[in-house]
């Protein structure tokens, strides 16, 4: 390696490190002050860099938040995808594994998860659509594919819609995490996180595993019989 290449690599490493430092500082400030209370000057002070250096990497606060979200979700989704696509595990193990990934992320970095869940919702609509919403939809589609495969092997009830199952699972996980990041949960320690993770996975699995509950179709027919109305085949009144 030439001296010029060595210097170029060193400069590139410094650039990457500065950028990571600014992003880490942004997470801390967004989590502490909220999106609207955060200023670029606050991020620069937190990162220990000059005010103008932040603008060297990010054109404004929206782009800074956008990058925080993209970076956070990419790691989040890749870990969940690894769980969902591991065909050595049963559906039950995959569901529990996905819940574990989500709550472990909060345990390791609660401020980052708070930004991903709460502060993005308070940011301008454009930021929400481009970053978090698209990533969230991609995650749901990934889980829907997992449920469709499980339905093909008989692990998922045949009467359920895989996309709806995926939406319900991630809706429960997101609301569970919201209870922690918003302060609704007074106990936010490791044991409380473990209980929440297990309760969400268990409650979900009770409804989707074969034999876990009457099918939606059977329940509907039973309701019609109980009310004295005879259901018509292939049509719901």
HELIX and SHEET records of a PDB file:
HELIX    1   1 UNK A    3  UNK A   33  1                                  31    
HELIX    2   2 UNK A   40  UNK A   47  1                                   8    
HELIX    3   3 UNK A   51  UNK A   57  1                                   7    
HELIX    4   4 UNK A   61  UNK A   84  1                                  24    
HELIX    5   5 UNK A   91  UNK A  108  1                                  18    
HELIX    6   6 UNK A  110  UNK A  114  1                                   5    
HELIX    7   7 UNK A  115  UNK A  119  3                                   5    
HELIX    8   8 UNK A  120  UNK A  122  5                                   3    
HELIX    9   9 UNK A  125  UNK A  127  1                                   3    
HELIX   10  10 UNK A  128  UNK A  133  3                                   6    
HELIX   11  11 UNK A  134  UNK A  152  1                                  19    
HELIX   12  12 UNK A  162  UNK A  181  1                                  20    
HELIX   13  13 UNK A  190  UNK A  208  1                                  19    
HELIX   14  14 UNK A  216  UNK A  226  1                                  11    
END                                                                             
